Amino acid sequence: MRNSSQPPAEAKRSAREVFTALSGLIVGMFVAVLSGTVVSTSMPVIIADLGGTQSQYTWVITASLLATAVSTPIWGKLADLVDRKILIQISLVLFTAGTVIAGFSTDTNMLIAVRVLQGVGVGGLMSLVMIAVALIISPRERGKYMGVVGGIMALGTIGGPLLGGLLTDVWGWRSNFFVGVPFALVALVLLQFTLHLPKPQGAKVSIDYFGIVLLAVGVSTLLIWVSMGGSEFDWDSATSITLAAVAGVAIAGFVAVEFFVREPIVPMTLFRNRTFTLSVIASIAIGVSMFATSVFLAQYFQLARGATPTESGLMTIPMIVGQMGASIIIGQLVSRYGKWKGWMLTGSVLTTIGVSLMSTLRYDTPFILVAVYMFVLGAGLGMVMQNLTLIVQNDTDPRQLGAASSNVNFFRTIAGTIGVTIMGSMLSTSVGNYISDGLGDFTPTTEAEGTALQSLASGDVPKVAELPDTIRAIVEGAYGHGIADAFIIAIPLAVISIIAIAFIKNKPLSTKSAGDQLREQAEESAIEVSEAEIGASTGTLRVVNGDVAAPSTGSTTVLEREDRKRGR
């Protein structure tokens, strides 16, 4: 009877079969990484060319991060309900379309708007790819494969800034947005023919539209309040109070709604799981450090040290080597020995040391020291980020895999977005103050110096290479000191990540993939239905503590076993 109701077991995949299945995902992630990093070193040039301010510079970054954050849990929830393969393809198309349109931007506001579309696509790719990997590979084996995937990502991460700087210096910054299109087309073809994922088991799609609106309104209003408070309006003004109240009410309303809707974007039941809750806290702390370095390092090298985009890309290599090297090596070690907690604690300590060192930067800090600071911070992030998602997936019901995985990324992105916005606002204020102090007794003696002072007074991001030497030194010093001050915010958050990871239960990694677990659950459900049908056909049903069960014949039925598990 058991054999007739049991679905056929899936044969263990070979390494070649796994990599074939992952090929489309790898290229898709490569497109996302490349398209992001290729622009990073060119962003100061882009904003200066489009006439943007420091505030707009920050919003070009946070607009994408905000869209990523809001859409990530939505993509994750959809992954528990509808075809994951189609969702991955849709997210890749959205991201590519947004990237291409960004290449035709005529002003900073258009670029900010298009970055929202990019962010929606990135939200899908970042959450759905990890979900797909979890469905194919067990937690214990995942490190081995993700190490190779990490190597491919390292190519995009390291090569992107170098390629972006070269393209900007030779053909202009717009070419950065088109370089990933051929890879995106290849990824779509590979996904169609190589990726085969189990489909959700007949779940009825129910979208939490009200929750989506409340989340978007709450987070967006919060970011507007944080980024513009103190500059566009006073903190105690009616505008400030109104924005804060709207943000608070919307976020509180979102939390309340999630308790009652049928398919919540952020299932509050997930927080009953200690691993999930502590991982979210750690992700919040790590997210600020991660996004801050990606946003402000390019500014530091180009505005504080006068580097070209190409030179800026070369200077970030120690950070990338530390991050991707640690991710690959530690992934292999976790897969081989099944031990993860010690590495994550080490990574969180290194992250704390790294951001503390970054807060000491100045425009004339010897580059060898800057390289060491970046490497330490990168290594810490590489040890922690990937493994946070891994341990959550390892300790979550596979039926909630999408929601759990995406929400770790969601909170990390939300925290990173808010953190970058606060740091950007702080940087804008600090730089303005440092420049004002430096130019307090300065009297222009040439027309070029007078023009430079007028440009600085407008608040636009300066083109440092075009400034007179007398003013350039003051501006570089202001940006070097201001960026270092911004990193101070990340220090206490990094300490919190150490504490959170220390209290996560050291649960062994499972040797079964989420797909295997889902098939086992389907098998148990089929057995239960089969036994109930047999009891009904023979008329020998009996009641066990209010549940209908087949009669006892010396063996234990599935329903009785479930009763015992629940303590009935």
C-alpha positions in Angstrom: 0.0 0.0 0.0 2.8 2.4 0.9 4.6 1.8 -2.4 1.5 2.5 -4.5 1.0 5.9 -2.9 4.6 7.0 -2.8 5.9 9.3 -5.5 9.0 8.1 -7.2 12.2 9.2 -5.5 14.5 11.5 -7.4 17.9 10.2 -8.1 20.8 12.1 -6.6 22.1 14.7 -9.0 25.7 14.5 -10.1 27.9 17.6 -9.9 27.6 18.1 -13.6 23.8 18.0 -13.5 23.8 20.5 -10.6 26.0 23.0 -12.5 23.8 22.6 -15.6 20.8 23.4 -13.5 22.5 26.3 -12.0 24.0 27.7 -15.2 21.1 30.1 -16.0 21.0 31.3 -12.4 24.7 31.9 -12.4 24.6 34.0 -15.6 21.5 35.9 -14.3 23.3 36.8 -11.1 26.4 37.7 -13.0 24.3 40.2 -15.0 22.9 41.7 -11.8 26.3 42.0 -10.2 28.0 43.3 -13.3 25.3 45.9 -14.0 25.6 47.1 -10.5 29.4 47.2 -10.1 30.1 48.5 -13.6 28.3 51.7 -12.6 29.6 52.1 -9.1 32.9 53.7 -10.0 31.2 56.0 -12.6 28.5 57.3 -10.3 30.4 60.5 -9.2 31.0 61.3 -12.9 27.3 60.5 -13.8 25.9 62.7 -11.0 28.3 65.6 -11.8 27.5 65.3 -15.6 23.7 65.4 -14.9 24.1 68.3 -12.5 23.0 66.4 -9.4 23.5 67.3 -5.8 24.9 65.1 -2.9 21.3 64.5 -1.8 20.4 63.3 -5.3 23.5 61.1 -5.4 22.3 59.4 -2.3 18.8 59.0 -3.7 20.1 57.4 -6.9 21.4 54.7 -4.7 18.5 54.5 -2.2 15.8 54.5 -4.9 17.1 51.2 -6.2 17.6 49.9 -2.7 14.1 50.9 -1.6 12.5 49.2 -4.6 14.6 46.1 -3.9 13.6 46.1 -0.3 9.9 46.5 -0.9 9.7 44.0 -3.7 12.0 41.3 -2.1 9.4 39.8 0.3 6.7 40.1 -2.5 8.9 38.0 -4.8 9.6 35.6 -2.0 6.0 35.1 -1.2 5.1 34.6 -4.8 7.8 31.9 -5.0 5.8 29.9 -2.4 2.7 30.2 -4.6 3.5 30.3 -8.3 6.1 29.0 -10.8 9.5 30.1 -9.6 11.2 29.7 -13.0 8.8 32.2 -14.6 9.3 34.7 -11.7 13.1 34.5 -12.2 12.7 35.3 -15.9 10.3 38.2 -15.2 12.7 39.7 -12.7 15.6 39.5 -15.1 13.6 41.1 -17.9 12.5 44.0 -15.6 16.1 44.5 -14.4 17.5 44.6 -17.9 14.8 46.9 -19.2 15.5 49.4 -16.3 19.2 49.2 -16.9 18.9 50.0 -20.6 16.5 52.9 -20.0 18.9 54.3 -17.4 21.5 54.6 -20.1 19.3 57.2 -21.8 18.8 59.4 -18.7 18.7 63.1 -19.4 18.7 64.3 -15.8 19.1 63.0 -12.2 15.4 62.7 -11.5 14.9 60.4 -14.6 17.8 58.3 -13.4 16.3 58.0 -9.9 12.9 57.0 -11.4 14.4 54.3 -13.6 16.5 53.0 -10.7 13.2 52.0 -9.1 12.5 49.6 -12.0 16.0 48.2 -11.7 15.5 47.7 -8.0 12.3 45.7 -8.5 14.2 43.3 -10.8 17.1 43.0 -8.4 14.7 42.2 -5.6 13.5 39.2 -7.6 16.9 38.0 -8.7 18.5 38.2 -5.2 15.7 36.3 -3.4 14.6 33.9 -6.2 18.0 32.7 -7.1 18.8 31.7 -3.5 15.4 30.0 -3.2 16.0 28.1 -6.4 19.5 27.0 -5.1 17.9 25.8 -1.8 15.4 23.7 -3.8 18.1 22.0 -5.7 21.0 21.6 -3.2 21.0 20.6 0.5 22.4 23.0 3.1 25.3 20.7 3.8 26.3 20.5 0.1 25.5 24.1 -0.8 28.8 25.6 0.3 30.7 23.5 -2.2 28.7 24.7 -5.2 28.2 28.2 -3.9 32.0 28.5 -3.7 32.2 28.0 -7.5 29.2 30.3 -8.0 31.0 32.8 -5.7 34.0 32.7 -8.0 31.9 33.6 -11.0 30.3 36.4 -9.0 33.8 37.6 -8.0 34.6 38.0 -11.7 31.7 40.3 -12.1 32.4 42.1 -8.8 36.1 42.6 -9.4 35.8 43.1 -13.2 32.8 45.4 -13.0 34.4 48.5 -11.5 37.5 48.1 -13.7 35.3 47.7 -16.8 33.1 50.6 -15.8 35.9 52.9 -15.2 37.5 52.0 -18.5 34.2 52.4 -20.4 33.6 55.8 -18.8 37.1 57.1 -19.6 36.9 55.9 -23.2 33.3 56.0 -24.4 31.5 57.8 -21.6 29.3 56.7 -18.7 26.2 55.8 -20.7 28.0 52.7 -22.2 28.1 51.2 -18.7 24.3 50.6 -18.8 24.4 48.5 -22.0 27.3 46.1 -21.4 25.2 43.6 -19.5 22.4 43.2 -22.2 24.1 40.3 -24.1 24.6 38.4 -20.8 21.0 38.9 -19.9 19.8 37.4 -23.2 22.1 34.4 -22.7 20.7 34.0 -19.1 17.1 34.0 -20.4 17.9 31.2 -22.9 19.8 29.1 -20.3 17.0 29.5 -17.7 14.4 28.3 -20.2 16.3 25.1 -21.1 18.3 24.1 -18.0 16.4 25.2 -14.9 13.7 22.7 -13.7 12.2 23.5 -10.3 9.3 21.8 -8.4 6.1 23.8 -8.6 4.2 24.9 -5.5 1.6 22.3 -4.5 -1.6 23.7 -5.7 -1.6 26.7 -3.5 -4.2 29.4 -4.2 -2.6 32.7 -5.0 -3.6 35.4 -2.6 -1.7 38.7 -2.8 -1.5 41.0 0.2 -2.1 44.3 -1.8 -3.0 46.3 1.3 0.2 45.2 3.0 2.3 46.1 -0.1 0.8 49.7 -0.2 1.4 50.2 3.6 4.9 48.9 3.4 5.8 51.1 0.4 4.2 54.2 1.9 5.8 53.6 5.4 9.3 53.0 4.2 9.3 55.6 1.5 8.0 58.3 3.9 10.6 57.3 6.5 13.4 57.7 4.0 12.2 61.0 2.8 12.0 62.2 6.4 15.5 61.0 7.3 17.2 62.2 4.1 15.6 65.7 4.0 15.3 66.5 7.7 17.6 69.2 8.8 18.3 70.5 5.3 15.0 70.9 3.4 13.0 71.4 6.5 13.6 71.7 10.3 13.3 68.6 12.4 10.7 70.2 14.6 8.7 71.7 11.7 5.1 70.7 10.7 6.5 69.0 7.6 8.9 66.8 9.7 6.2 65.9 12.2 3.7 65.0 9.5 6.2 62.8 7.6 7.2 61.0 10.8 3.6 60.4 11.8 2.7 59.1 8.4 5.7 56.7 8.4 4.9 55.5 11.9 1.2 54.9 11.2 1.9 53.1 7.9 4.5 50.8 9.3 2.4 50.0 12.4 -0.6 49.4 10.1 1.5 47.1 7.9 2.6 45.0 11.0 -1.1 44.8 12.1 -2.3 43.7 8.7 0.3 40.9 8.4 -1.3 39.2 11.4 -4.7 38.8 9.7 -4.3 38.4 5.9 -4.3 35.0 4.4 -0.9 35.2 2.7 1.2 37.9 4.5 4.2 39.4 2.8 6.1 39.1 6.1 4.6 36.2 8.0 4.8 37.1 11.7 4.9 33.4 12.6 8.5 33.4 11.3 9.6 35.4 14.3 8.8 32.5 16.6 11.9 30.9 15.1 14.9 32.1 17.1 17.3 31.4 14.2 15.2 33.6 11.8 14.7 36.5 14.3 18.4 36.7 15.3 19.5 36.3 11.7 17.2 39.3 10.8 18.9 41.4 13.6 22.3 40.4 12.3 21.3 41.1 8.7 20.1 44.6 9.7 23.5 45.3 11.2 25.5 43.8 8.3 23.3 45.5 5.7 24.4 49.0 6.7 28.1 48.1 6.5 27.7 46.4 3.2 25.7 49.1 1.4 27.7 51.9 2.9 31.0 50.6 1.5 29.5 50.0 -2.0 28.1 53.6 -2.0 30.8 55.7 -0.4 34.1 54.0 -1.5 33.8 55.4 -5.0 33.2 58.8 -3.6 36.1 58.5 -1.3 38.6 57.6 -4.0 37.3 60.0 -6.6 36.4 63.0 -4.5 38.8 62.7 -1.6 41.8 61.2 -3.4 41.2 62.6 -6.9 41.2 59.2 -8.7 39.7 58.6 -12.1 36.9 56.1 -12.5 39.4 53.5 -13.7 41.8 54.1 -10.9 38.9 54.0 -8.4 37.9 50.6 -9.7 41.5 49.3 -9.2 41.6 50.7 -5.7 38.5 48.8 -4.6 40.1 45.4 -5.4 41.3 44.7 -1.8 37.7 45.0 -0.6 36.4 42.7 -3.3 39.2 40.1 -2.9 38.5 40.0 0.9 34.7 39.6 0.4 34.7 37.1 -2.4 37.7 35.2 -1.2 36.2 34.7 2.3 32.8 33.8 0.8 34.4 31.1 -1.5 36.8 29.6 1.1 34.5 29.6 4.0 31.7 28.2 1.9 33.9 25.2 1.0 34.9 24.7 4.7 31.3 24.9 5.9 30.3 22.3 3.2 33.2 20.0 4.1 32.9 20.1 7.9 29.3 21.3 8.5 30.5 23.9 11.0 29.2 27.5 10.5 28.9 29.4 13.7 32.6 29.9 14.5 33.1 31.4 11.0 30.1 33.7 11.3 31.3 35.0 14.7 34.8 35.6 13.3 33.2 37.4 10.3 31.1 39.7 12.5 34.1 40.6 14.6 36.1 41.4 11.4 33.2 43.5 10.1 33.2 45.5 13.4 37.0 46.0 13.2 36.7 46.9 9.5 34.1 49.7 9.9 36.0 51.0 12.9 39.1 51.3 10.8 37.1 52.9 7.9 36.0 55.7 10.3 39.6 56.8 10.7 40.1 57.5 6.9 41.4 60.9 5.7 42.1 62.1 2.2 45.9 61.5 2.7 45.7 58.1 4.5 48.4 55.9 2.9 46.7 53.6 0.4 48.4 50.5 1.9 46.5 51.2 5.1 43.2 51.8 3.2 43.7 48.5 1.4 44.1 46.7 4.7 41.0 48.3 6.1 39.0 47.3 3.0 40.3 43.7 3.0 39.4 43.2 6.7 35.9 44.6 6.2 35.4 42.6 3.0 36.5 39.4 4.6 34.1 39.9 7.5 31.1 40.6 5.2 32.0 37.6 3.0 32.0 35.2 6.0 28.6 36.4 7.3 26.3 37.5 4.4 25.9 34.2 2.5 25.7 32.1 5.7 22.9 34.1 7.2 20.6 33.0 4.4 22.0 29.5 4.6 21.2 28.9 8.3 17.7 30.4 7.9 16.9 28.1 5.0 18.3 25.2 7.1 15.9 25.9 10.0 12.7 26.8 8.1 9.7 24.8 6.9 10.3 24.3 3.2 6.7 25.5 2.6 7.8 28.9 3.9 11.2 28.8 2.2 10.5 31.8 -0.1 9.1 34.0 2.6 11.9 33.2 5.1 14.8 33.6 2.6 13.4 36.8 1.0 12.7 38.4 4.4 16.3 38.1 5.6 17.3 39.9 2.4 14.4 42.3 2.9 15.4 43.5 6.4 19.1 43.7 5.3 18.2 45.9 2.3 15.8 48.0 4.3 18.4 48.6 7.0 21.0 49.3 4.3 18.8 51.7 2.6 17.9 53.6 5.8 21.5 53.5 6.9 22.9 54.8 3.6 20.3 57.6 3.6 21.2 58.7 7.1 24.9 58.4 6.3 24.4 60.3 3.0 22.6 63.1 4.8 25.3 63.2 7.5 28.0 63.2 4.8 26.3 66.1 2.9 26.1 68.2 6.1 29.7 67.3 7.2 31.2 68.0 3.9 29.4 71.4 3.7 30.7 72.3 7.2 34.3 71.2 6.5 34.4 73.1 3.2 32.9 76.2 4.8 35.5 76.0 7.6 38.3 75.4 5.1 37.3 78.4 2.9 36.5 80.7 5.8 39.4 83.0 5.2 39.9 82.2 1.5 39.8 85.0 -1.0 39.6 84.1 -4.7 42.4 85.7 -6.7 41.5 84.3 -10.2 38.3 83.9 -12.2 38.7 80.1 -12.0 38.7 80.2 -8.2 35.6 82.4 -8.2 33.7 80.1 -10.6 34.7 77.1 -8.4 33.4 78.8 -5.3 30.0 79.5 -7.0 29.8 75.8 -8.1 30.5 74.6 -4.5 27.9 76.9 -3.1 25.2 75.3 -5.4 25.6 72.0 -3.5 26.3 70.0 -6.7 28.8 67.2 -6.5 32.0 68.8 -7.6 34.2 67.7 -10.5 37.4 67.6 -8.4 39.8 67.3 -11.3 38.6 70.7 -12.7 39.0 72.6 -9.4 42.0 75.0 -8.9 44.7 73.4 -6.7 44.1 75.8 -3.8 40.4 74.8 -3.5 40.8 71.2 -4.6 42.9 70.3 -1.5 40.2 71.7 0.8 37.4 69.8 -1.0 39.4 66.5 -0.9 40.1 66.9 2.8 36.4 67.7 3.4 35.2 64.5 1.6 37.8 62.3 3.2 36.9 63.5 6.7 33.1 63.5 6.0 33.0 59.9 4.6 35.0 58.7 7.6 32.5 60.4 10.0 29.6 58.6 8.2 31.1 55.2 9.0 30.9 55.8 12.7 27.1 55.1 12.4 27.9 51.5 11.4 30.1 50.7 14.4 27.5 50.1 17.1 25.3 48.2 14.5 28.3 45.9 13.8 28.6 45.1 17.5 24.9 44.2 17.6 25.6 41.6 14.8 28.2 39.9 17.0 25.7 39.6 19.8 22.9 38.3 17.6 25.1 35.6 15.9 26.4 34.5 19.3 22.9 33.6 20.4 21.8 31.7 17.2 21.4 28.0 17.9 24.2 26.0 16.4 21.9 23.6 14.5 23.6 21.0 12.2 23.2 21.6 8.5 20.6 19.3 6.8 21.7 16.9 4.1 18.3 17.2 2.3 17.4 19.9 -0.1 14.2 21.8 0.2 12.9 20.0 -2.8 13.5 16.6 -1.1 11.7 17.8 2.0 8.7 19.0 0.0 8.5 15.7 -1.8 8.6 13.9 1.6 5.8 16.1 2.9 3.7 15.4 -0.2 4.4 11.6 0.3 3.2 11.7 4.0 0.1 13.6 3.0 -0.6 11.0 0.3 -0.2 8.2 2.8 -2.5 9.9 5.3 -5.2 10.4 2.6 -4.8 6.8 1.5 -5.2 5.4 5.0 -8.2 7.6 5.7 -9.8 6.4 2.4 -9.2 2.7 3.4 -10.8 3.3 6.8 -13.8 5.0 5.2 -14.3 2.2 2.7 -14.3 -0.5 5.4 -16.4 1.4 7.9 -13.8 1.0 10.7 -13.1 4.6 11.4 -12.7 5.6 15.0 -12.1 8.9 16.8 -8.8 9.7 18.5 -9.0 12.8 20.7 -11.4 14.4 18.3 -9.6 13.3 15.1 -10.8 10.7 12.7 -8.3 7.8 12.4 -8.1 4.3 11.1 -8.5 1.5 13.7 -5.5 0.4 15.7 -4.2 -3.1 14.7 -1.0 -3.2 16.6 0.7 -0.6 14.3 0.6 3.2 14.7 -1.2 5.3 12.1 0.2 8.5 10.7 -2.6 10.5 12.4 -1.8 9.0 15.8 1.9 9.7 15.3 1.0 13.3 14.5 -1.1 13.5 17.7 1.9 12.3 19.7 4.1 14.9 18.1 1.7 17.6 19.2 1.5 16.3 22.7 -2.1 15.2 22.6 
